[in-house]
Amino acid sequence: MDLSNRTVLIVGGTSGIGRELARRFATAGSTVAVGGRSAEALPELAGEGFAAFGIDVTDDASVARARDAVLARYPELDTVVTMSGVMLLEDLRDPAHFEAARTTIDTNLVGTIRVIDAFTPHLVRRGAGTFITVTSGIAFLPFPPMPTYAASKAAVHAYSEALRAQLDGTGVGVVELVPPAVATAGQEKVNPHALPLDDFADEVMRLLSQDPTPDEILVERVLMHRWAERDGTYDDLVAQRSQALAAMFPRSS
């Protein structure tokens, strides 16, 4: 992927990984637009020189409006990154968790599908372009306190695989970015092993620029998650990650 000459839309790029990737693409020479819901962040991004578009991926009409606005300004758009996501704790013993599950699926999975559907006709008509979907190491090695987050990201992985197969021959590629825990959005406060954001972004941009670009962007820190089943470490690692349940959801005696 030639990072110096792309026209990129990053949906969910108002903070964290998405915002840093917006800066990295721009530094590499690409034209970058950012979409998101944050009323505070969008003007900040505009102040940095990015085109900023309001978009709520849980709302069909909002996605359609954003698509029309983006394509009116950037008819040469060739790269769409779907970053939007929420990470919510759920105690599955409490039926009240269902609202968190619904929100997670509608944002992480259905929101991703909405964005892809909105821009697929444009990229297919161009005959060239790239979708970059964003999953998580948790898609391959669940973190039990966040069950629907894990399920939604596993679903986005499967959807990305199917999308790549269906778009084969159109000139539109599908790249899946698989982050580990990254020191952003509070992760650095609860996980001392979270990968520094700059280090993560450095690796991601290096992998994206490889020829050919890998179907999955796997930084070194996420390999233990991605290949846990293959390497025979899955059961032990899930058991380790399950230890957090006792502290987060104490069981009455």
C-alpha positions in Angstrom: 0.0 0.0 0.0 1.4 3.4 -1.1 0.8 5.4 2.1 2.0 8.6 0.4 -0.8 8.9 -2.1 -4.1 7.7 -0.5 -7.4 9.4 0.2 -8.4 8.0 3.5 -11.6 8.1 5.6 -11.2 6.9 9.2 -14.5 6.3 10.8 -14.2 6.3 14.6 -10.9 8.2 14.3 -11.7 10.9 16.8 -9.6 9.4 19.6 -7.0 6.7 20.4 -5.8 4.4 17.7 -7.9 6.0 15.0 -6.7 9.5 15.7 -3.1 8.4 15.7 -3.5 6.5 12.5 -5.1 9.6 10.9 -1.9 11.6 11.9 0.4 8.9 10.5 -1.4 8.7 7.2 -1.3 12.4 6.9 2.4 12.6 7.8 3.1 9.9 5.1 1.5 12.2 2.5 -2.1 10.9 2.3 -5.2 13.1 2.3 -7.2 12.1 5.5 -10.8 12.7 6.6 -12.0 11.6 10.0 -15.5 10.7 11.1 -17.0 10.2 14.5 -19.6 11.3 17.1 -17.5 13.4 19.5 -18.7 17.0 19.4 -15.5 18.0 21.2 -13.0 16.1 19.1 -14.3 16.9 15.6 -13.5 20.7 15.9 -10.1 19.8 17.3 -9.4 17.5 14.3 -10.5 20.3 12.0 -8.0 22.5 13.7 -5.3 20.0 12.9 -6.2 20.3 9.3 -8.3 17.2 8.9 -11.7 17.2 7.2 -14.1 16.2 10.1 -17.5 14.6 9.5 -20.1 13.7 12.1 -21.2 10.1 11.9 -23.0 7.7 14.2 -22.5 4.2 13.0 -25.5 2.9 14.9 -27.8 5.2 12.7 -28.5 4.3 9.1 -29.4 7.9 8.2 -26.3 9.3 9.8 -24.0 6.9 7.9 -25.7 7.8 4.6 -25.4 11.5 5.2 -21.7 11.2 6.1 -21.1 9.0 3.0 -22.7 11.6 0.8 -20.7 14.5 2.4 -17.4 12.7 2.2 -17.8 11.6 -1.4 -19.0 15.1 -2.4 -15.7 16.5 -1.0 -13.5 13.6 -1.9 -14.7 11.8 -5.0 -11.3 10.2 -5.3 -11.7 8.4 -1.9 -9.9 5.0 -2.1 -9.4 3.8 1.5 -12.1 3.4 4.3 -11.0 2.5 7.8 -13.8 1.3 10.2 -12.6 2.0 13.7 -15.8 2.5 15.7 -16.1 0.3 18.7 -17.1 0.1 22.4 -15.6 -2.2 25.1 -18.2 -2.9 27.9 -18.0 -5.2 30.9 -20.8 -7.7 31.3 -21.8 -10.0 34.1 -23.6 -12.7 32.3 -25.4 -13.8 35.5 -27.4 -10.6 35.4 -29.9 -10.3 32.6 -29.4 -6.5 32.7 -26.2 -7.2 30.7 -28.3 -7.5 27.6 -28.3 -3.8 26.9 -24.5 -3.7 26.9 -24.5 -6.7 24.6 -27.0 -5.0 22.2 -25.0 -1.8 22.2 -21.7 -3.6 21.6 -23.1 -5.6 18.7 -24.8 -2.6 17.1 -21.7 -0.5 17.3 -18.9 -3.0 16.7 -20.4 -5.4 14.2 -23.5 -3.8 12.6 -21.8 -0.4 12.6 -18.9 -1.9 10.7 -21.3 -3.4 8.2 -23.2 -0.2 7.8 -20.0 1.7 6.9 -18.8 -1.0 4.5 -22.2 -1.1 2.8 -22.2 2.6 2.4 -18.9 2.8 0.6 -18.7 -0.5 -1.3 -20.6 0.7 -4.4 -18.2 3.7 -4.7 -15.0 1.6 -4.3 -16.3 -1.1 -6.7 -17.1 1.6 -9.3 -13.6 2.9 -9.0 -12.2 -0.6 -9.6 -9.6 0.0 -6.9 -9.5 0.7 -3.2 -9.1 -0.8 0.3 -11.3 -1.4 3.3 -9.4 -1.6 6.6 -11.5 -3.3 9.3 -10.4 -3.3 12.9 -10.8 -6.3 15.1 -8.8 -7.2 18.3 -6.5 -9.8 19.8 -9.6 -10.5 21.9 -11.3 -11.8 18.8 -9.0 -14.8 18.9 -8.3 -15.0 22.6 -11.4 -13.9 24.6 -11.3 -11.7 27.7 -14.2 -13.3 29.7 -15.3 -10.0 31.5 -16.1 -8.6 28.0 -17.9 -11.5 26.3 -19.9 -9.6 23.7 -16.9 -7.5 22.8 -14.9 -10.6 22.0 -17.9 -12.1 20.1 -18.4 -8.9 18.1 -14.7 -8.7 17.1 -14.6 -12.4 16.2 -17.6 -11.7 14.0 -15.9 -8.7 12.3 -13.0 -11.0 11.6 -15.2 -13.6 9.9 -17.1 -10.8 8.0 -13.8 -9.4 6.8 -12.8 -12.8 5.5 -16.1 -13.2 3.6 -15.9 -9.6 2.3 -12.4 -10.2 0.9 -13.6 -13.3 -0.9 -16.7 -11.6 -2.4 -14.7 -8.5 -3.5 -12.0 -10.6 -5.2 -11.6 -9.5 -8.7 -13.1 -6.0 -8.2 -9.8 -4.3 -7.4 -11.0 -3.6 -3.8 -9.0 -5.2 -1.1 -9.8 -5.9 2.6 -7.1 -5.6 5.3 -7.9 -6.5 8.9 -6.0 -4.6 11.6 -5.7 -6.7 14.8 -4.6 -4.5 17.8 -3.4 -6.0 21.1 -4.0 -3.9 24.3 -2.7 -0.5 23.3 -2.0 2.3 25.8 -4.9 4.5 24.9 -8.5 5.1 26.1 -7.6 4.3 29.7 -5.9 0.9 28.9 -2.6 2.2 30.2 -4.3 2.7 33.6 -5.5 -0.9 34.0 -3.0 -2.8 31.9 0.7 -2.0 32.6 1.6 -4.3 29.7 -0.4 -2.3 27.1 1.7 -1.4 24.0 2.6 2.3 23.8 0.5 3.9 21.1 3.5 5.3 19.2 5.1 1.9 19.1 1.9 0.3 17.8 1.4 2.9 15.1 5.0 2.5 14.0 4.5 -1.2 13.5 1.2 -0.8 11.8 2.4 1.7 9.2 5.4 -0.4 8.5 3.2 -3.5 7.9 0.7 -1.6 5.8 3.5 -0.4 3.5 4.8 -3.9 2.8 4.3 -5.2 -0.8 2.0 -7.0 -0.9 0.1 -5.6 2.1 -0.8 -8.5 4.5 -4.4 -9.5 4.7 -4.0 -9.2 8.5 -1.9 -6.5 10.2 -0.4 -8.3 13.2 2.0 -6.4 15.4 4.4 -8.6 17.3 2.5 -8.1 20.6 -0.7 -9.6 19.2 0.8 -12.8 17.8 0.3 -14.8 21.0 -3.4 -14.0 20.8 -3.8 -14.6 17.1 -2.1 -18.0 17.1 -3.0 -19.3 20.6 -5.1 -22.2 19.3 -2.5 -23.2 16.8 0.3 -23.0 19.3 -1.6 -25.0 22.0 -1.6 -22.1 24.5 -5.3 -21.2 24.2 -6.7 -23.0 27.3 -4.0 -21.8 29.6 -4.2 -18.2 28.4 -8.0 -18.1 28.7 -7.7 -19.5 32.2 -5.3 -16.7 33.1 -7.5 -14.0 31.6 -10.5 -15.5 33.5 -8.8 -14.6 36.8 -10.1 -11.1 36.4 -13.7 -12.3 36.8 -13.3 -12.7 40.6 -12.3 -9.1 41.1 -14.7 -7.6 38.6 -17.8 -9.7 39.4 -17.5 -11.0 43.0 -19.6 -14.1 43.7 -21.7 -14.2 46.9 -20.9 -17.0 49.3 
